[in-house]
Amino acid sequence: MAEKLHEYQGVTGRLHCARERYKERWASWKEQHPRGIRDVVRESLFGIPSSDEPPERVWQDSEYSDLFRRKSRIELMRISAAVMGIEFSYAGETAFVSPTLLQIGVPHQQMTMVWALSPLIGFFMTPLLGSLSDRCKSKFGRRRPFIVLMSFGVLLGLILVPNGEAIGYALGDERPANRTIVPAVLGPRSTALEEEHSNYHPWGVLFTVLGTVFLDFDADACQSPARAYLLDVTVPEDHAKGLSTFTIMAGLGGFLGYALGGINWDETKLGEIFGGHVRAVFSLITIIFVACVSATVTSFKEIPLEELNYQDEFRKLAQTERNQESFDIDDQALDKSNLKKNATYGSLNLPESGAVLNAPEAPPHAQHLTLRHYLKSIVVMPSSLRIVCLTNLFCWMAHVCYSLYFTDFVGESVFGGNPAAPVGSESRVEYDAGVRFGCWGMAMYSLSCACYSTIIEKLIKRFGAKRVYVGGLSTYSCGMFLLCALRARAAVLLFSWTAGVMYSTLFTMPYLLVAHYHATGMWDSSGGGSGAERGIGTDVAVVSSCVFVAQLAVSALVGLAVRAAGSTAAVVAVAAALAAAAALTATHITYLDL
C-alpha cells in the first residue's frame, strides 16, 4: 500500500507514511513511559526513580542498611566526589608545578628529576598501601581512614607548592636582584640558570619540591581507596554505573580544574586577595578539594572489618531480595551456608577463581599483594602480558611528557616567554600568559577524554580492539607531531583533543586485555593457559605500575632532550615519538578474538 502511495503521490506520500510511522512509535513509547519525558530524563540523568514506589526494600534494623540497596545517580556522584577533588589537584599540579620550579631558579634538567621522586616512592608503596587498606580494622571502615590520610598529604602539597618561595624568604633566602635577560642555550632563558650555584632559593626550592612530592604521591595513592570505597558501599548491580560515574566525575574535575587555571586571576579581586594568580588557583582548588573529600567520606558508613563476620543475616535478606527481583523466584528460606557463599559486600568477597575484579585497586586473587609477590609478578610474566606492559609503558611516557611539561612548552615555545625573567618584564608576562593558555589546552584534553570514553566501547565492538588501540595511539602521535611543527595558539587547543583520545585509550585497553586473558583462560591464540598462579588483581596492579616507571624514565629523558634541542618543543616531539613506538608495539599484542 505504501508503494502505491509513493507511486501516485511522490514526496507527499512518503511524508505521510513517515508521519504515520512516527505516530505509532510515539504511541508505543507513551505506553512504556506513562509518566512522560520529564521523569524519563530525571531517571536517566540523575537516577531518580520514575515510580512512586521505593526501588527496593530498605531494612531499618541496622545502621548499615543503606549499603545493601541500589544507589541513585546523585548518591553515586557524592560517593565519587573525592576523585573530582583529586583531579582538581592534579590540574593545579600539572599546570603550575613545572613553571613554579623554573621561576624560582631550578634548571630544566633538575626540574624534571623532581618528578622522579614521587613515582620512585609510589612504585614500592602503592601495593603495600592497598594491602593495608584491605586489612584495616578501624571503626570507621577500611577505606575512609586511608582517604582522609592521603587527603592530608594532598592538602599539605597544595599549601607548600604555591607558598614554598615565600616560606624560603621567611627562613632567610635572599631576594634576587633584577637580572638582565640575555640569550642562552635553552632559548629565551636567563644565563643565570646555566651557571653553577645559580639556585639562590635553597629553602624555597626545598619546600616547593617537598610540596610537589606530597601532592603527586598522595593524589595518586588516594585514588585507590577512593575507588575501592565506591565498590565497597555499593551492591554489585551498581558497580558498572558507579565506575562510570567515577570516571565522569574525574573528567569533570580535570576539565574544571584546568579551566580554573586558564582564568587570569591577577586581574581579579580574588587574585589580589590571595596574592597572585598561582596562589589564587591553589587556594580555590584547596577549598574545592576539602568540600569534595568531605562529601565522599560522609556519604555512607563502612562496615568495620571486625563486624563483617556478624552481618550474615543482614546479607541474607539483601541477597534474597535481589534474587527475587532478578529471577522472580518464590519466597523460600535459603540454606545458610549457600547464602554465605553467595552474599556479596562490595569488593570484599571475591570469586575464588579470581576471574573478575572491578578495578585495579580491588584485593588481588584471594591473597594480600605483598611487595615480594608484586615484584615477582613483574619479573616472571607471560610474553603476551609483557607486550601489553611495554605498550602501556610507552603510552604513559608519551602522556607524562604532555601532562607535566605542556604549560611550560606553551609558555616558552608558543608564546616566546621566559620563566626566569624578572617579574613584570615583557618576557615574564608572555610566559605567564602562555601558561594560562596552556591550561585551556589541557582543559580541552580532559573534556576530550570524557567524551571519547563514552564511545570507546562501541568503537571496540564495531572495529575491533586492535584498530581502536593502534588508532588512538596514532592519533595522539600525529597530533603532537603537528603541534611541535606548528607551535601556534590554535594548534594548542586543537591538538590537545588528541591527548584525550590517548588518555582514554590507555585507561581502557590494557585492563580490557588483561581481563580478557583471564576470562578466556588463555595468554595466546595457540591455547597457552593463563594459569591459576596469576590473579587478575596482581596482573592489573603490574600493568598499573607502568605509570611509575614511565614517570621515572621521562624525568631523566626530557631534561636531556630539552638541553640537546635547545627548545621546550622537544617535549612534544618526544611525546610524538613515544606514542608512535606504543602504536608499533600495540600491533604485536595478542588480541585473541577481542
C-alpha positions in Angstrom: 0.0 0.0 0.0 2.8 2.3 0.9 4.5 1.6 -2.5 1.2 2.6 -4.3 1.1 5.8 -2.3 4.7 6.6 -3.2 3.9 5.9 -6.8 0.9 8.1 -7.1 1.7 10.9 -4.6 5.5 11.1 -4.7 7.1 13.1 -1.9 3.8 13.8 -0.3 3.0 10.1 0.1 6.4 9.4 1.6 6.0 12.1 4.1 2.5 10.8 5.0 3.9 7.3 5.6 6.8 8.7 7.7 4.3 10.6 9.8 2.2 7.5 10.4 5.3 5.5 11.5 6.4 8.2 14.0 2.9 8.4 15.4 2.9 4.7 16.0 6.3 4.8 17.7 5.3 7.8 19.8 2.2 5.9 21.0 4.2 2.8 21.8 6.8 5.0 23.7 4.0 6.6 25.7 2.6 3.2 26.7 6.0 2.2 28.0 6.7 5.5 29.8 3.3 6.7 31.2 4.9 9.4 33.4 6.3 11.4 30.4 9.6 12.8 29.2 10.4 14.8 32.3 10.6 11.7 34.6 12.5 9.7 32.0 15.1 12.5 31.9 15.3 12.6 35.7 15.7 8.9 35.9 18.3 8.6 33.2 20.5 11.5 34.2 20.1 11.5 38.0 19.0 8.0 38.8 15.7 9.3 40.4 13.1 6.5 40.2 10.2 7.3 37.9 7.8 5.3 40.1 6.2 6.4 43.4 7.1 3.0 44.9 10.5 2.7 46.5 13.0 0.8 44.2 13.9 -1.7 46.9 13.1 -2.6 50.4 15.3 -0.9 53.0 15.8 -2.6 56.3 15.8 -0.4 59.4 17.4 -2.9 61.8 21.0 -1.9 61.1 22.9 1.3 60.8 24.5 -0.2 57.6 21.2 -0.9 55.9 21.9 1.7 53.2 24.8 -0.3 51.9 22.6 -3.1 50.7 20.3 -1.2 48.5 20.6 0.3 45.0 22.0 3.8 44.8 20.7 6.7 42.8 22.9 8.6 40.4 23.2 11.6 42.8 24.3 9.2 45.6 26.9 7.7 43.3 28.1 11.2 42.4 28.5 12.0 46.1 30.4 8.8 46.7 32.7 9.6 43.7 33.2 13.3 44.7 36.6 12.6 46.1 38.1 11.8 42.7 36.7 15.1 41.4 38.7 16.9 44.1 41.8 14.8 43.3 41.5 15.7 39.6 41.2 19.4 40.6 44.5 19.0 42.5 46.1 17.2 39.6 45.1 20.1 37.3 46.9 22.6 39.6 49.9 20.3 39.9 50.5 19.5 36.2 49.8 23.1 35.1 51.8 25.1 37.6 54.5 23.0 39.4 56.9 23.0 36.4 56.6 26.7 35.8 56.9 27.4 39.6 60.1 25.4 39.9 61.6 27.1 36.8 60.6 30.6 38.1 62.5 30.1 41.4 65.7 29.1 39.6 65.6 25.3 39.0 67.0 24.4 35.6 65.0 22.1 33.3 67.2 19.1 33.9 66.9 19.3 37.7 63.2 20.2 37.5 62.4 17.1 35.5 64.2 15.0 38.1 61.9 16.4 40.8 59.1 14.5 39.1 61.0 11.2 39.6 60.8 11.4 43.4 57.0 10.6 43.7 56.9 7.6 41.3 60.0 6.2 43.0 58.1 6.1 46.3 54.8 5.1 44.7 56.3 2.1 42.9 57.1 0.4 46.2 54.4 1.9 48.5 51.2 1.7 46.5 50.8 -2.1 46.6 51.6 -2.1 50.3 49.1 0.6 51.0 46.4 -1.3 49.1 47.1 -4.4 51.1 47.0 -2.4 54.4 43.6 -0.9 53.5 42.2 -4.4 52.9 43.2 -5.3 56.5 42.4 -2.0 58.2 40.5 -2.6 61.5 39.4 1.0 62.1 35.9 1.5 63.4 35.4 4.0 60.5 36.0 1.2 58.0 38.8 0.1 55.7 38.9 2.8 53.1 37.9 6.1 54.6 40.8 6.3 57.0 43.2 6.0 54.1 41.2 8.5 52.0 41.5 11.0 54.9 45.2 10.2 55.5 46.1 10.7 51.8 43.9 13.8 51.7 46.0 15.5 54.4 49.1 14.8 52.3 47.4 16.4 49.3 46.4 19.4 51.4 50.0 19.8 52.6 51.1 19.8 49.0 48.5 22.3 47.9 49.8 24.7 50.7 53.5 24.2 50.1 53.7 24.4 46.3 52.4 28.0 45.8 54.0 29.2 49.1 57.4 27.5 49.0 59.2 30.5 47.8 57.6 32.8 50.4 58.5 30.3 53.2 62.1 30.3 51.9 62.3 34.1 52.2 60.9 33.8 55.7 63.7 31.4 56.6 66.5 33.6 55.2 66.6 33.1 51.4 68.0 36.2 49.7 65.6 38.1 47.4 67.0 38.2 43.9 68.0 41.5 42.3 66.7 42.1 38.8 68.8 40.4 36.2 69.4 41.2 32.6 67.9 38.8 30.1 70.3 37.5 27.5 70.2 34.7 25.0 71.0 31.3 26.5 71.4 27.7 25.4 67.7 26.9 26.0 66.4 29.8 24.0 64.6 32.7 25.9 66.1 31.9 29.3 68.4 33.8 31.6 72.0 32.6 31.6 71.9 32.7 35.4 70.1 29.3 35.2 73.1 27.8 33.4 75.6 29.0 36.0 76.9 26.8 38.7 75.4 27.5 42.1 72.7 29.7 40.4 70.0 28.2 42.7 69.5 31.2 45.0 66.4 29.8 46.7 67.6 26.8 48.7 64.8 26.9 51.3 62.2 27.9 48.8 63.2 25.1 46.4 63.2 22.6 49.3 59.7 23.4 50.4 58.4 23.6 46.9 59.9 20.2 46.0 58.6 18.7 49.2 55.1 20.0 48.4 55.3 18.5 44.9 56.2 15.1 46.3 53.3 15.3 48.8 50.9 16.4 46.2 51.9 14.0 43.5 52.2 10.9 45.6 49.2 11.4 47.8 46.9 12.3 44.9 48.0 9.1 43.1 47.6 7.0 46.3 44.3 8.5 47.2 42.6 7.2 44.1 43.0 3.6 45.1 41.0 3.7 48.4 38.5 6.1 46.8 37.6 3.6 44.0 37.6 0.7 46.5 35.3 2.6 48.8 32.9 3.0 45.9 32.9 -0.7 45.3 32.5 -1.4 49.0 29.5 0.7 49.7 27.5 -0.3 46.5 25.9 -3.5 45.6 27.3 -5.5 42.6 24.4 -4.4 40.4 25.5 -0.8 40.8 29.3 -1.4 40.2 29.2 -0.6 36.4 27.1 2.5 36.9 29.2 3.5 39.8 32.5 3.2 38.0 31.2 5.1 35.0 30.1 7.8 37.4 33.5 7.8 39.0 35.1 8.3 35.5 32.7 11.1 34.6 33.4 12.9 37.9 37.2 12.6 37.3 36.9 14.0 33.8 34.7 16.9 35.0 37.1 17.7 37.8 40.0 17.8 35.4 38.2 20.0 32.9 37.1 22.5 35.5 40.5 22.4 37.3 42.4 23.3 34.1 39.7 25.9 33.2 40.3 27.4 36.6 43.9 27.8 35.8 43.1 29.4 32.5 41.5 32.4 34.1 43.7 35.4 34.6 43.2 35.8 38.4 45.8 38.6 38.6 43.2 41.0 37.1 40.5 40.0 39.6 39.8 40.9 43.2 40.4 37.3 44.3 43.8 37.4 42.8 44.6 40.5 44.8 43.2 38.9 48.0 45.2 35.6 47.6 48.4 37.3 46.4 48.6 36.4 42.7 47.4 34.0 40.0 49.0 30.8 41.3 48.1 31.3 44.9 44.5 32.1 43.9 44.2 28.9 41.8 45.7 26.7 44.5 43.5 28.4 47.2 40.4 27.7 45.2 41.5 24.2 44.5 42.1 23.6 48.2 38.6 24.7 49.1 37.0 22.6 46.4 39.2 19.6 47.4 38.1 19.7 51.0 34.5 20.0 50.0 34.7 17.0 47.6 36.5 14.7 50.0 34.1 15.7 52.9 31.2 14.8 50.7 32.6 11.3 50.0 33.7 10.3 53.5 30.4 11.4 55.0 28.2 9.7 52.3 27.9 6.2 53.6 29.2 4.3 56.6 31.6 1.4 56.1 31.2 -1.8 58.0 34.3 -2.3 60.1 36.3 -5.3 59.2 35.7 -7.0 62.6 31.9 -6.6 62.2 31.7 -8.1 58.7 31.5 -11.6 60.2 28.4 -10.7 62.1 26.5 -9.4 59.1 25.5 -12.8 57.6 21.8 -12.4 58.4 21.6 -9.0 57.0 23.4 -10.0 53.8 20.9 -12.9 53.6 18.0 -10.5 53.5 19.7 -8.3 50.9 20.7 -11.3 48.7 17.3 -12.9 48.9 15.6 -9.6 47.9 17.9 -9.2 44.9 17.4 -12.8 43.8 13.6 -12.3 43.9 13.8 -9.2 41.8 16.2 -10.6 39.2 14.9 -14.2 38.8 11.3 -14.0 40.1 11.8 -16.8 42.5 9.3 -17.8 45.2 9.9 -16.7 48.8 11.7 -19.5 50.5 14.3 -20.0 53.1 17.8 -20.4 51.6 20.4 -22.7 53.1 22.6 -20.6 55.4 25.9 -22.0 54.0 24.8 -21.2 50.5 23.9 -17.7 51.5 27.3 -17.2 53.0 28.8 -18.3 49.8 26.7 -16.0 47.6 26.5 -13.0 49.9 28.4 -10.0 48.5 29.5 -6.9 50.2 31.3 -4.5 47.8 34.7 -5.7 46.8 35.5 -7.8 49.9 34.2 -11.2 48.8 35.8 -12.2 45.6 35.4 -15.3 43.4 37.9 -17.9 44.4 38.9 -18.2 40.7 39.9 -14.6 40.7 38.3 -14.2 37.3 36.6 -10.9 37.8 37.7 -7.7 39.6 36.0 -4.4 39.2 39.1 -2.2 39.5 42.8 -2.3 39.7 42.7 -1.4 43.4 40.4 -4.3 44.5 42.1 -7.1 46.6 44.0 -9.5 44.2 43.2 -13.1 43.8 42.3 -14.1 47.3 45.6 -13.1 48.8 47.2 -9.9 50.0 49.5 -8.3 47.5 52.9 -8.3 49.2 55.9 -6.4 47.8 57.7 -9.7 47.1 54.7 -11.2 45.2 54.3 -7.9 43.3 57.9 -7.8 42.2 58.0 -11.5 41.3 54.9 -11.0 39.1 56.8 -8.3 37.2 59.9 -10.4 36.6 58.0 -13.6 35.7 55.1 -13.0 33.3 53.8 -14.4 30.0 55.1 -12.9 26.8 51.7 -11.6 25.8 51.3 -9.7 29.0 54.9 -8.4 28.7 54.0 -6.8 25.3 50.9 -5.2 26.9 53.0 -3.8 29.7 55.6 -2.5 27.2 52.9 -0.8 25.2 51.4 0.7 28.3 54.8 1.9 29.4 55.3 3.8 26.1 51.7 5.2 26.4 52.3 6.5 29.9 55.7 8.0 28.9 54.0 9.8 26.0 51.3 11.1 28.2 53.5 12.2 31.0 55.5 14.3 28.6 52.3 16.1 27.7 50.7 16.4 31.1 53.7 17.5 33.2 55.5 19.8 30.8 52.8 21.1 28.5 52.1 24.5 30.0 55.9 25.2 30.1 56.1 24.3 26.4 53.2 26.7 25.6 54.7 29.5 27.7 58.2 29.3 26.1 57.9 27.8 22.6 54.4 29.1 21.6 54.3 32.5 23.4 58.1 33.1 23.5 58.2 33.8 27.2 60.9 33.3 29.8 60.0 31.8 33.3 63.2 33.2 34.8 62.7 36.8 33.7 62.1 39.5 36.3 58.5 39.8 37.4 56.7 42.4 35.3 59.1 42.2 32.3 57.7 41.5 28.9 59.2 38.0 28.7 57.7 37.0 32.1 54.3 38.4 31.2 54.3 36.5 27.9 55.3 33.3 29.7 52.6 33.6 32.3 50.0 34.3 29.6 51.3 31.1 27.8 50.9 29.0 31.0 47.3 30.2 31.4 46.6 29.5 27.7 48.2 26.1 28.1 45.6 25.4 30.9 42.8 25.9 28.4 44.5 23.4 26.1 44.7 20.9 28.9 41.0 21.6 29.7 40.3 20.5 26.1 42.3 17.3 26.7 40.3 16.5 29.8 37.0 17.2 28.0 38.1 15.1 25.0 38.9 12.2 27.4 35.4 12.3 28.9 33.7 12.4 25.5 35.8 9.7 23.9 35.3 7.4 26.9 31.6 7.4 26.2 32.1 5.8 22.7 35.2 3.7 23.0 33.3 0.6 23.9 31.1 1.0 20.8 34.2 1.5 18.7 35.8 -1.7 20.0 32.6 -3.6 19.2 32.5 -2.2 15.7 36.1 -2.0 14.6 37.9 -4.4 17.0 40.3 -3.8 19.9 43.4 -3.7 17.7 42.2 -1.0 15.4 40.9 1.1 18.3 44.2 0.7 20.3 46.6 1.4 17.5 44.3 4.1 16.1 44.1 6.0 19.4 47.8 6.0 19.8 48.5 7.0 16.2 46.0 9.9 16.6 47.9 11.3 19.5 51.3 10.8 17.8 50.2 12.7 14.8 48.6 15.5 16.9 51.8 16.0 18.9 54.0 16.0 15.8 51.8 18.7 14.2 51.8 20.7 17.4 55.6 20.6 17.5 55.8 21.7 13.9 53.2 24.5 14.0 53.6 25.9 17.6 50.5 28.0 17.0 47.9 29.0 19.6 45.1 27.4 17.6 47.1 24.2 17.4 47.4 24.1 21.2 43.7 23.9 21.6 43.0 21.7 18.5 45.7 19.0 19.1 45.1 18.8 22.8 42.0 16.9 21.9 44.2 14.0 20.6 45.7 13.8 24.1 42.3 13.0 25.5 41.8 10.2 23.0 45.1 8.6 24.0 44.5 9.0 27.7 41.1 7.3 27.4 42.7 4.5 25.4 45.5 3.8 27.9 43.0 3.8 30.8 40.8 1.3 29.0 42.6 -1.1 26.6 45.3 -2.7 28.8 42.8 -3.6 31.5 40.3 -4.9 29.0 43.0 -7.1 27.5 44.1 -8.5 30.9 40.5 -9.2 31.9 40.0 -10.9 28.5 43.1 -13.1 29.0 41.8 -14.3 32.4 38.2 -14.6 31.3 39.2 -16.9 28.4 42.0 -18.6 30.3 44.5 -18.0 27.6 47.6 -15.9 27.1 48.0 -16.6 23.4 46.0 -17.7 20.4 47.7 -21.2 20.4 45.9 -22.0 23.6 48.5 -21.2 26.2 46.7 -21.1 29.5 46.7 -18.1 31.8 47.3 -20.4 34.8 45.8 -20.2 38.3 49.0 -18.9 39.9 48.4 -15.4 38.4 45.5 -13.5 39.8 43.8 -10.8 37.7 44.3 -8.3 40.6 48.0 -8.9 40.6 48.2 -8.5 36.8 46.2 -5.3 36.8 48.5 -3.9 39.5 51.5 -4.8 37.4 50.1 -3.1 34.4 49.2 -0.1 36.5 52.7 0.2 37.8 53.9 1.2 34.3 52.9 4.8 35.2 55.6 4.9 37.9 58.3 3.5 35.6 57.2 5.9 32.9 57.5 9.0 35.1 60.9 7.9 36.2 62.1 7.4 32.7 60.6 10.7 31.4 62.1 12.6 34.3 65.6 11.5 33.1 64.8 11.8 29.3 63.0 15.2 29.0 65.8 17.3 30.6 68.4 15.8 28.2 66.1 16.2 25.2 65.4 19.9 26.0 69.1 20.7 26.5 70.0 18.9 23.3 67.3 20.6 21.2 67.7 24.0 22.8 63.9 24.3 23.0 61.0 23.0 25.0 59.4 21.9 21.7 61.4 18.8 22.4 58.8 17.8 25.0 56.0 17.3 22.4 58.4 15.8 19.9 59.4 13.2 22.4 55.7 12.6 23.2 55.0 12.0 19.5 57.9 9.6 19.1 56.9 7.6 22.2 53.3 7.4 21.1 54.5 6.1 17.7 56.5 3.4 19.5 53.5 2.5 21.5 51.4 2.2 18.4 54.0 -0.1 16.9 54.2 -2.4 19.9 50.4 -2.4 20.0 50.3 -4.1 16.6 52.1 -7.1 18.2 49.7 -7.6 21.1 47.8 -10.8 21.4 44.1 -9.7 21.0 42.6 -13.2 20.6 39.0 -12.6 19.4 38.6 -9.2 21.1 
